[in-house]
């Protein structure tokens, strides 16, 4: 192999390192791919193992965290979906006896929904299953790897919610 011409870099078989912009784009695509993979598995398994859907699980989870219940608008805001999306799910959960509707004092139009005892029990079983499945799906990561990954992803969440970094 001959020496490179003056002023030209030596040619190598390796590609130059990607720019930070390209690396960030690759990171985003990998995060999206990983999220979609895990979400697809959970969706399929929730359907087969618990005869449920991920949106139903999310509604149950939100109500489980609020034992006194939530107004429908609060539930929609918490889940970042439209009132219409939540209404259909809540209707089915009410008909199954997992959720109950309660009147809001002083506001005849507003309804609050909360889990019934049967709903709390149903969600508790699903939540234990969910935690175990996520643990299995992410089981290749050891404790030393998890903490920095969680911290890095938390930074992304803060930057996304507050572009000026004032999280």
Helices and strands as residue ranges (DSSP letters): H 20-50, H 54-65, E 70-71, H 72-79, H 83-95, E 99-104, E 107-115, H 117-137, H 143-161
